[in-house]
Amino acid sequence: MNFLKPPADLLQRCSSYLSWNKIPPPVRNIIRTIIYGLVAGFAAVAFQKSINLINAGVWEKLKGTDIVTFAWVSFLVISGTSLLAGILMTKISPDAAGSGIPQLKLAFWKDFGYVPLRAVFVKFFGGILTIGGGASMGREGPTVHIGGALCSNIAGFMGVAKQGRRAATAAGAAAGLAAAFNTPLSSITFVLEEIIEDLNNSRYLVYTLIAAVLATFITHIFLGANPSFEIAQLSTVSYKIYLLVPLIAAAAALAGMLFQRLTLNWRSHIKAKSRFPVWLRPAIGVLATWILGVGVYWWCGSIGVFGLGYHALTDMLNDNMLWYVALALFVAKFFATISAYSWGGCGGIFAPTLFIGAAVAVGITGLLDPLMPMSKDEHIVLAVLGMSACLGAVVRAPITSILIVFEMTHEFKFVPALMIGTVVSQAISRLMAKNNFYTEALLRDGHNLEKIIPPRTLDAWQRLEVGSIANFNPVTISAQELTKEKLTSLLALHPYNYFPVIDDNKCTGLLSRHNACLIIDANDQPRLHPALTLTPEAPITQARDQLITTAEGVLILVNANGQVVGLLTLHDFLRAEMKALEAQKD
């Protein structure tokens, strides 16, 4: 016997032991998450490098050229790339328009994290064409969408069912944002605050943490470990600037809320009224970017209106820009981004809102400087504050708005001002709008997340509208149809104990099954039970109290005109309550 030769079945046995299905599920999840982080990190780096390549090959080379050359070359580039992106989105994946964060959030909750693979392709190449081509939009939202969608599909390749891909989507989203900004901590809080809407959720924390850290390592290897914005080391900052912190934060937050309202209103109007074909709309949207960008370039030589505008933003954050130039860039960037996003461009709002907030702060501090002289370091602190306040107001993720600016600058001295500014910006945001930018965009597209996202606690569930648990297709019978033939058919088809009786679209009462049988068997006269009514907007607690007091256990939902729109039974209520309790345990 040859002891040096392994048994013939050794390889087969080892293969069996090392089989993927033999690995414990927790270990498999960790392995998957490592793959998610690496793949999303590589995708984010490739996306960023591609945009930077176009920017360096076109826009950086156009700097310094005469106005005529700049105007016609920039027009060809920005209109041509947006036209190609529009055709790509229309033919393959219309959902790739916009930032991608609302779409990913909807997929996370509505489709359990499943995102079609074609969305990755279109978002990647459409985003490169749009943003690299000069449209005034950001790459961070698309990177989040690309990372989440890509990892959702990788999970499918690794055997995860469509109903179980939320962890993959959350990990990919965190990895994408971490790689885009080199900000692992804020990417985790953003996913928890914005996409999951639960900062206390520990179920997905491990996945987002591992993926974000790995994606950051990928960024460090290929793009370097430097922060997104290089800012000179600050010296001592006077406490007098804290008198201006609420003012700057309020101004930046107001600019952000105005941006949100105008952008979404214009977007809704274009979707409803525009007669231009969908594939042409992104090219129309960037015309405002081109006109405003050429005007600013002719006036001061800045190309900050085009694309990300990070060079101009870096100048603002280092107090290397005149205040009136910053205000001019604010106006131009503000309307250029509104137009590009509203007309269906493939890009996000992260970078533009950071730019807008910083520009507002630089402009205001420049105007106030003669009255309250400030040092260069103090100008920088207020510019960074404006950036955080504007982003925080629009996205409405307070922890993220503090952490992301801190990580992008690596300067701890900003934190006290950022914390005060966040309180101010969040207060203004909640006073001026019910929802943040992403949720409002989904609502305008007909997606109500309140009906999709399960409540976190039983108390939160009870505060929901009764319409979220009601039946809006009730079985009713007309008052003119209370005949033997109709009632016989009704009882044979439906096992219910009570049926709303409708006359002129209004409920006149409830017909019990017993009384219906009397009409059929003894030709008895219809005797109706009284019907309790309430509106779909009423809280669930009110429905609970009424259901307890009524003997029939049925409530009729009516609109403002008293017309029947739905029905809620005691059984419906109890089933919904048990579902809410189970979700709370999970």
VEXLO-342452 format. One line per 3 residues: for each residue x negated, y negated, z of C-alpha. Coordinates in Angstrom, 3 decimals. Example, Ala and Ser with C-alpha at 12.3 -4.5 7.8 and 13.67 -1.06 7.14 Angstrom:
-12.300 4.500 7.800 ~ -13.670 1.060 7.140
//
This chain:
0.000 0.000 0.000 ~ -1.326 -3.421 -0.996 ~ -0.955 -5.628 2.091
-2.075 -8.702 0.130 ~ 0.894 -8.459 -2.199 ~ 4.125 -9.898 -0.751
7.261 -7.795 -0.844 ~ 9.191 -8.117 -4.099 ~ 12.207 -9.680 -2.415
10.237 -12.180 -0.283 ~ 10.734 -15.085 -2.711 ~ 14.420 -14.300 -2.990
14.793 -14.192 0.814 ~ 12.910 -17.478 1.246 ~ 15.049 -19.049 -1.434
18.128 -17.851 0.384 ~ 16.932 -19.279 3.695 ~ 16.029 -22.593 2.073
19.287 -22.819 0.167 ~ 20.966 -26.237 0.349 ~ 24.104 -24.759 1.888
22.029 -23.089 4.613 ~ 20.762 -26.466 5.839 ~ 22.816 -27.787 8.794
25.268 -30.544 7.711 ~ 23.623 -33.303 9.843 ~ 20.240 -32.594 8.231
21.827 -32.544 4.794 ~ 23.372 -35.941 5.457 ~ 20.003 -37.383 6.458
18.350 -35.977 3.329 ~ 21.108 -37.441 1.172 ~ 20.740 -40.813 2.885
16.990 -40.847 2.260 ~ 17.698 -40.261 -1.429 ~ 20.355 -43.011 -1.407
17.930 -45.521 0.056 ~ 15.125 -44.675 -2.366 ~ 17.318 -44.685 -5.474
19.186 -47.877 -4.557 ~ 15.887 -49.546 -3.682 ~ 14.366 -48.651 -7.060
17.534 -49.832 -8.857 ~ 17.490 -53.153 -6.984 ~ 13.814 -53.713 -7.768
14.360 -52.879 -11.454 ~ 17.340 -55.252 -11.567 ~ 15.386 -58.080 -9.967
12.271 -57.554 -12.095 ~ 14.351 -57.531 -15.282 ~ 16.001 -60.824 -14.393
12.641 -62.344 -13.436 ~ 11.153 -61.141 -16.719 ~ 13.799 -62.943 -18.777
13.532 -66.008 -16.567 ~ 9.749 -66.155 -17.029 ~ 9.965 -65.450 -20.743
12.634 -68.045 -21.464 ~ 13.381 -70.622 -18.795 ~ 9.894 -71.111 -17.397
8.558 -71.549 -20.918 ~ 11.269 -74.093 -21.720 ~ 10.173 -76.296 -18.822
8.279 -79.269 -20.155 ~ 9.679 -79.071 -23.682 ~ 11.466 -82.053 -25.251
15.176 -82.411 -24.620 ~ 16.219 -81.456 -28.144 ~ 14.257 -78.202 -28.106
15.439 -77.429 -24.594 ~ 19.078 -78.076 -25.529 ~ 19.381 -75.882 -28.614
17.210 -73.000 -27.345 ~ 19.000 -72.920 -23.985 ~ 22.367 -72.936 -25.762
21.455 -69.969 -27.935 ~ 20.118 -68.007 -24.953 ~ 22.892 -68.667 -22.450
25.782 -68.269 -24.901 ~ 24.285 -65.231 -26.638 ~ 23.546 -63.283 -23.453
26.945 -64.084 -21.931 ~ 28.670 -63.022 -25.141 ~ 26.840 -59.677 -25.087
27.716 -59.202 -21.405 ~ 31.374 -60.003 -22.131 ~ 31.530 -57.412 -24.915
29.813 -54.849 -22.672 ~ 32.280 -55.409 -19.833 ~ 35.349 -55.414 -22.074
34.451 -52.245 -23.956 ~ 33.166 -50.127 -21.068 ~ 34.060 -51.435 -17.579
36.194 -54.575 -17.097 ~ 35.797 -54.219 -13.310 ~ 32.135 -55.219 -13.677
33.111 -58.905 -13.885 ~ 32.396 -61.059 -10.851 ~ 30.140 -60.313 -7.929
31.038 -56.635 -7.491 ~ 31.432 -56.827 -3.719 ~ 35.266 -57.009 -3.788
35.373 -54.090 -6.217 ~ 33.045 -52.019 -4.050 ~ 35.036 -52.861 -0.932
38.253 -51.797 -2.642 ~ 36.655 -48.542 -3.809 ~ 35.323 -47.882 -0.307
38.789 -48.018 1.249 ~ 41.185 -47.113 -1.538 ~ 39.153 -44.423 -3.329
37.115 -43.132 -0.348 ~ 33.927 -44.619 -1.797 ~ 34.254 -43.184 -5.303
33.031 -45.547 -8.077 ~ 32.840 -44.520 -11.771 ~ 29.324 -44.174 -13.159
30.057 -46.550 -16.035 ~ 30.364 -49.400 -13.519 ~ 26.674 -48.932 -12.624
25.605 -49.150 -16.256 ~ 27.660 -52.248 -17.076 ~ 26.853 -54.064 -13.852
23.134 -53.438 -14.279 ~ 22.757 -54.555 -17.885 ~ 25.584 -57.092 -17.801
24.080 -58.712 -14.712 ~ 20.619 -58.862 -16.274 ~ 22.013 -60.518 -19.405
24.248 -62.956 -17.520 ~ 21.936 -64.073 -14.721 ~ 18.676 -63.751 -16.600
20.307 -65.552 -19.524 ~ 20.905 -68.599 -17.355 ~ 24.485 -68.386 -16.051
24.788 -70.078 -12.662 ~ 25.450 -66.930 -10.645 ~ 23.678 -64.759 -8.072
22.120 -61.287 -8.278 ~ 22.799 -60.200 -4.675 ~ 26.457 -59.250 -5.149
25.746 -57.224 -8.310 ~ 22.848 -55.506 -6.525 ~ 25.188 -54.458 -3.703
27.652 -53.123 -6.282 ~ 24.937 -51.296 -8.234 ~ 23.481 -49.717 -5.083
26.834 -48.602 -3.698 ~ 28.159 -47.305 -7.031 ~ 24.928 -45.512 -7.886
24.796 -43.727 -4.530 ~ 28.471 -42.801 -4.832 ~ 27.656 -40.940 -8.038
24.494 -39.394 -6.597 ~ 26.633 -38.057 -3.760 ~ 28.849 -36.450 -6.383
25.842 -34.847 -8.081 ~ 24.844 -33.433 -4.682 ~ 28.212 -31.792 -4.132
30.078 -34.449 -2.113 ~ 33.758 -34.590 -3.051 ~ 35.385 -37.813 -4.222
37.187 -38.053 -0.891 ~ 33.955 -38.090 1.118 ~ 31.697 -40.696 -0.451
32.175 -43.625 1.901 ~ 28.890 -42.953 3.695 ~ 27.032 -42.902 0.378
28.669 -46.130 -0.783 ~ 27.908 -47.921 2.488 ~ 24.285 -46.719 2.460
23.808 -47.778 -1.159 ~ 25.338 -51.204 -0.545 ~ 23.052 -51.825 2.445
20.016 -50.632 0.500 ~ 20.895 -52.864 -2.440 ~ 21.191 -56.023 -0.349
18.103 -55.152 1.698 ~ 16.051 -54.814 -1.482 ~ 17.569 -57.900 -3.117
16.647 -60.290 -0.300 ~ 14.019 -58.234 1.565 ~ 16.382 -58.427 4.554
17.107 -54.998 6.099 ~ 18.815 -56.181 9.306 ~ 21.291 -58.539 7.675
22.086 -55.973 4.989 ~ 23.305 -53.603 7.716 ~ 25.427 -56.261 9.416
26.837 -57.394 6.063 ~ 28.079 -53.917 5.217 ~ 29.606 -53.538 8.677
31.106 -57.058 8.761 ~ 32.300 -57.404 5.176 ~ 32.818 -54.015 3.539
33.759 -51.914 6.582 ~ 35.093 -54.926 8.537 ~ 34.019 -53.413 11.839
30.728 -54.498 13.393 ~ 31.203 -51.889 16.163 ~ 31.469 -48.999 13.703
28.743 -46.501 14.583 ~ 29.969 -43.880 12.126 ~ 28.098 -45.444 9.200
25.361 -47.229 11.146 ~ 22.764 -44.455 10.804 ~ 23.314 -44.168 7.048
23.031 -47.917 6.422 ~ 20.008 -48.198 8.715 ~ 17.997 -45.431 7.038
18.888 -46.566 3.518 ~ 18.146 -50.244 4.239 ~ 14.742 -49.501 5.743
13.701 -47.256 2.844 ~ 14.906 -49.779 0.251 ~ 12.887 -52.481 2.015
9.771 -50.308 1.755 ~ 10.389 -49.984 -1.986 ~ 10.636 -53.769 -2.211
7.399 -54.188 -0.257 ~ 5.582 -51.794 -2.590 ~ 6.721 -53.359 -5.866
7.541 -56.983 -4.968 ~ 5.509 -57.607 -1.838 ~ 6.356 -58.059 1.836
6.712 -61.842 1.678 ~ 10.030 -63.458 2.644 ~ 12.421 -64.592 -0.080
11.591 -68.243 0.560 ~ 8.101 -69.371 1.500 ~ 8.410 -72.150 4.088
5.481 -73.866 5.777 ~ 4.960 -73.150 9.473 ~ 7.059 -75.532 11.541
5.682 -77.661 14.341 ~ 7.749 -78.865 17.286 ~ 11.242 -79.943 16.305
12.898 -82.793 18.188 ~ 16.130 -82.129 20.000 ~ 17.669 -85.208 18.384
18.408 -83.221 15.232 ~ 20.896 -81.140 17.193 ~ 23.103 -84.241 17.119
23.269 -83.748 13.358 ~ 23.678 -79.978 13.377 ~ 27.525 -80.035 13.709
27.784 -82.695 10.989 ~ 25.569 -80.851 8.507 ~ 27.226 -77.507 9.254
30.699 -79.012 8.822 ~ 29.761 -80.670 5.525 ~ 28.219 -77.478 4.147
31.192 -75.410 5.308 ~ 33.646 -77.851 3.709 ~ 31.691 -77.662 0.456
31.872 -73.865 0.655 ~ 35.617 -73.831 1.281 ~ 36.223 -76.271 -1.571
34.112 -74.026 -3.777 ~ 36.178 -70.989 -2.761 ~ 39.526 -72.674 -3.363
38.646 -74.182 -6.736 ~ 36.928 -71.039 -7.995 ~ 39.752 -68.655 -7.116
42.491 -71.036 -8.273 ~ 40.788 -71.542 -11.619 ~ 40.121 -67.809 -11.919
43.804 -67.002 -11.324 ~ 44.889 -69.645 -13.821 ~ 42.552 -68.304 -16.515
43.699 -64.717 -15.963 ~ 47.349 -65.736 -16.246 ~ 47.268 -68.438 -18.911
44.148 -68.140 -21.056 ~ 44.689 -67.030 -24.651 ~ 41.010 -66.449 -25.305
40.040 -62.762 -25.679 ~ 38.478 -61.271 -22.562 ~ 35.150 -60.517 -24.286
34.736 -64.199 -25.181 ~ 35.540 -65.662 -21.757 ~ 32.088 -65.306 -20.093
30.544 -67.225 -23.003 ~ 33.122 -69.993 -22.558 ~ 32.443 -70.107 -18.828
28.726 -70.778 -19.242 ~ 29.319 -73.824 -21.452 ~ 29.705 -75.882 -18.275
26.398 -74.501 -17.005 ~ 24.728 -75.467 -20.275 ~ 26.160 -79.000 -20.408
25.422 -79.760 -16.754 ~ 22.043 -78.027 -16.859 ~ 20.886 -79.926 -19.930
22.058 -83.176 -18.357 ~ 20.094 -82.539 -15.157 ~ 17.018 -81.466 -17.146
17.175 -84.659 -19.249 ~ 17.523 -86.777 -16.097 ~ 14.913 -85.241 -13.764
13.298 -82.288 -15.530 ~ 14.781 -79.619 -13.196 ~ 16.167 -76.300 -14.505
17.751 -75.486 -11.127 ~ 21.269 -75.361 -12.571 ~ 20.395 -72.341 -14.712
20.306 -68.829 -13.272 ~ 19.464 -68.329 -9.627 ~ 17.823 -71.720 -9.169
15.457 -70.323 -6.537 ~ 12.562 -72.611 -7.488 ~ 14.709 -75.686 -6.889
16.097 -74.151 -3.701 ~ 12.560 -73.486 -2.448 ~ 11.700 -77.140 -3.087
14.710 -78.208 -1.023 ~ 13.757 -75.878 1.808 ~ 10.256 -77.349 1.902
11.439 -80.992 1.749 ~ 9.867 -81.420 -1.680 ~ 12.954 -82.839 -3.371
14.421 -86.355 -3.315 ~ 17.820 -86.526 -1.710 ~ 19.600 -87.989 -4.738
18.169 -85.246 -6.964 ~ 19.521 -82.688 -4.482 ~ 22.973 -84.291 -4.649
22.881 -84.259 -8.453 ~ 21.931 -80.580 -8.394 ~ 24.702 -79.918 -5.881
27.373 -81.362 -8.171 ~ 26.006 -79.595 -11.233 ~ 25.510 -76.212 -9.522
28.911 -76.463 -7.847 ~ 30.915 -76.840 -11.061 ~ 28.610 -74.663 -13.160
29.147 -71.706 -10.791 ~ 32.889 -72.267 -10.571 ~ 33.154 -72.160 -14.349
30.870 -69.145 -14.814 ~ 32.627 -67.060 -12.144 ~ 36.175 -68.097 -13.040
35.764 -67.133 -16.678 ~ 34.658 -63.604 -15.764 ~ 30.873 -63.787 -15.678
28.930 -60.797 -14.364 ~ 27.278 -62.230 -11.270 ~ 27.789 -63.123 -7.624
28.205 -66.133 -5.365 ~ 25.529 -65.460 -2.732 ~ 22.726 -67.461 -4.363
24.988 -70.341 -5.501 ~ 26.479 -70.827 -2.026 ~ 23.000 -70.844 -0.473
21.973 -73.433 -3.062 ~ 25.087 -75.576 -2.549 ~ 24.731 -75.590 1.241
21.054 -76.554 1.135 ~ 21.695 -79.300 -1.443 ~ 24.488 -80.808 0.676
22.219 -80.836 3.735 ~ 19.280 -82.422 1.868 ~ 21.554 -85.085 0.397
23.138 -86.018 3.732 ~ 19.864 -86.071 5.659 ~ 18.373 -88.303 2.946
21.263 -90.727 3.264 ~ 20.979 -90.756 7.077 ~ 17.190 -91.021 7.177
17.106 -94.865 7.269 ~ 19.442 -94.812 10.288 ~ 17.866 -91.824 12.017
14.317 -91.172 10.783 ~ 13.393 -87.487 10.789 ~ 10.193 -85.583 10.203
9.641 -83.178 7.332 ~ 10.113 -80.215 9.661 ~ 13.448 -81.589 10.836
14.584 -82.010 7.236 ~ 13.696 -78.379 6.631 ~ 15.660 -77.166 9.665
18.782 -79.005 8.496 ~ 18.402 -77.754 4.919 ~ 18.223 -74.159 6.146
21.201 -74.836 8.409 ~ 23.269 -76.045 5.438 ~ 22.371 -72.921 3.512
23.557 -70.653 6.339 ~ 26.720 -72.652 7.092 ~ 27.934 -72.657 3.485
27.304 -68.937 3.033 ~ 28.905 -68.125 6.391 ~ 32.049 -70.115 5.605
32.594 -68.475 2.215 ~ 31.670 -64.895 3.127 ~ 32.908 -65.218 6.728
30.286 -62.866 8.133 ~ 28.831 -64.880 11.043 ~ 26.154 -62.457 12.223
24.981 -61.883 8.678 ~ 24.800 -65.620 7.928 ~ 22.400 -66.075 10.859
20.283 -62.981 10.326 ~ 19.926 -63.261 6.569 ~ 18.533 -66.795 6.687
16.212 -65.847 9.537 ~ 14.925 -62.834 7.587 ~ 14.590 -64.817 4.358
12.370 -67.397 6.041 ~ 10.663 -65.446 8.890 ~ 10.999 -68.540 11.091
12.467 -68.073 14.573 ~ 12.737 -71.811 15.263 ~ 15.741 -71.977 12.935
17.850 -69.643 15.075 ~ 19.292 -72.106 17.675 ~ 20.473 -74.478 14.949
21.827 -71.559 12.914 ~ 23.854 -70.291 15.865 ~ 25.450 -73.682 16.512
26.081 -74.162 12.805 ~ 27.710 -70.755 12.526 ~ 30.248 -71.614 15.216
31.164 -74.825 13.376 ~ 31.318 -73.219 9.923 ~ 33.429 -70.292 11.124
35.899 -72.646 12.811 ~ 36.295 -74.693 9.632 ~ 36.549 -71.593 7.470
39.363 -70.129 9.553 ~ 41.225 -73.432 9.686 ~ 41.120 -73.921 5.927
41.724 -70.395 4.615 ~ 43.322 -67.208 5.850 ~ 40.809 -64.929 4.112
37.225 -65.042 2.955 ~ 36.240 -65.271 -0.711 ~ 36.140 -61.528 -1.396
39.392 -60.602 0.348 ~ 41.236 -63.511 -1.262 ~ 39.984 -62.437 -4.701
41.360 -58.933 -4.097 ~ 44.702 -60.298 -2.908 ~ 45.044 -62.402 -6.041
44.379 -59.270 -8.071 ~ 47.222 -57.478 -6.282 ~ 45.198 -55.473 -3.744
46.288 -55.915 -0.122 ~ 43.571 -54.405 2.053 ~ 45.728 -54.667 5.179
47.798 -51.828 3.738 ~ 44.690 -49.770 2.942 ~ 42.263 -50.285 5.830
43.434 -48.313 8.896 ~ 43.832 -50.359 12.094 ~ 41.006 -50.048 14.611
43.248 -49.783 17.691 ~ 46.875 -49.003 18.480 ~ 47.394 -52.631 19.528
46.095 -53.814 16.166 ~ 48.426 -51.379 14.425 ~ 51.418 -52.684 16.356
50.627 -56.226 15.223 ~ 50.871 -55.230 11.553 ~ 53.934 -56.117 9.507
56.703 -53.536 9.540 ~ 56.490 -53.495 5.746 ~ 53.202 -51.584 6.048
55.003 -48.457 7.321 ~ 58.480 -48.830 5.787 ~ 60.056 -46.962 2.886
60.687 -49.325 -0.015 ~ 62.556 -46.731 -2.077 ~ 65.478 -45.877 0.229
68.345 -43.622 -0.790 ~ 71.451 -45.819 -0.778 ~ 75.020 -45.576 -2.017
77.247 -48.265 -3.426 ~ 80.456 -49.176 -1.607 ~ 82.322 -48.449 -4.848
80.907 -44.895 -5.018 ~ 82.304 -43.514 -1.743 ~ 84.153 -40.748 -3.560
84.186 -36.991 -3.060 ~ 82.169 -36.305 -6.205 ~ 79.454 -38.873 -5.491
79.159 -37.967 -1.809 ~ 78.998 -34.225 -2.563 ~ 76.109 -34.826 -4.959
74.392 -37.193 -2.491 ~ 74.496 -34.721 0.403 ~ 73.325 -31.868 -1.789
70.274 -33.831 -2.958 ~ 69.223 -35.470 0.311 ~ 69.094 -34.083 3.888
69.291 -37.481 5.621 ~ 71.662 -38.218 8.512 ~ 72.441 -41.828 7.486
72.768 -43.630 4.161 ~ 72.887 -47.429 3.754 ~ 76.035 -48.575 1.993
75.320 -51.424 -0.449 ~ 77.740 -54.019 -1.727 ~ 76.393 -56.841 -3.900
72.816 -55.850 -2.932 ~ 73.615 -56.321 0.741 ~ 74.043 -53.659 3.393
77.574 -53.409 4.807 ~ 76.758 -50.560 7.189 ~ 75.460 -47.003 7.551
77.395 -43.953 6.431 ~ 76.646 -40.924 8.600 ~ 76.434 -37.429 7.167
79.286 -36.374 9.432 ~ 81.595 -39.118 8.142 ~ 80.623 -38.321 4.567
81.701 -34.716 5.168 ~ 85.028 -35.955 6.531 ~ 85.614 -37.954 3.374
84.839 -34.883 1.261 ~ 86.801 -32.308 3.303 ~ 89.722 -34.302 4.708
89.865 -37.274 2.345 ~ 89.221 -39.445 5.379 ~ 88.628 -43.196 5.104
84.991 -44.370 5.178 ~ 83.866 -45.333 8.665 ~ 80.541 -47.142 8.763
78.100 -47.580 11.603 ~ 76.620 -51.051 12.157 ~ 73.235 -51.636 10.496
70.414 -53.494 12.190 ~ 68.285 -55.563 9.837 ~ 64.886 -57.254 9.916
62.426 -58.657 7.395 ~ 59.359 -56.760 6.133 ~ 57.166 -59.490 7.655
58.366 -58.765 11.192 ~ 55.797 -57.139 13.517 ~ 55.933 -53.414 14.149
56.596 -54.087 17.839 ~ 59.912 -55.719 16.939 ~ 60.897 -52.707 14.851
59.960 -50.420 17.739 ~ 62.199 -52.323 20.176 ~ 65.159 -52.266 17.774
64.761 -48.587 16.967 ~ 64.835 -47.747 20.676 ~ 68.100 -49.634 21.201
70.011 -48.304 18.192 ~ 71.712 -44.918 18.333 ~ 71.293 -44.345 14.582
67.493 -44.723 14.591 ~ 67.593 -46.614 11.298 ~ 66.583 -50.182 10.419
67.357 -51.922 7.134 ~ 64.708 -54.238 5.700 ~ 66.102 -57.295 3.932
64.560 -60.257 2.139 ~ 65.263 -63.944 2.775 ~ 68.548 -63.670 0.812
69.758 -60.734 2.872 ~ 69.287 -58.248 0.043 ~ 68.152 -54.717 0.925
64.512 -54.024 0.034 ~ 63.609 -51.095 2.284 ~ 64.376 -48.840 5.217
62.637 -47.630 8.368 ~ 63.687 -44.638 10.440 ~ 62.571 -43.553 13.871
60.830 -40.572 12.261 ~ 58.915 -42.919 9.932 ~ 57.818 -44.957 12.928
56.669 -41.958 14.955 ~ 54.712 -40.463 12.041 ~ 52.960 -43.785 11.445
52.166 -44.164 15.141 ~ 50.652 -40.670 15.320 ~ 48.541 -41.450 12.238
47.297 -44.643 13.866 ~ 46.372 -42.743 17.044 ~ 44.433 -40.155 15.020
42.574 -42.919 13.172 ~ 41.677 -44.493 16.511 ~ 40.133 -41.200 17.696
38.033 -40.981 14.524
//
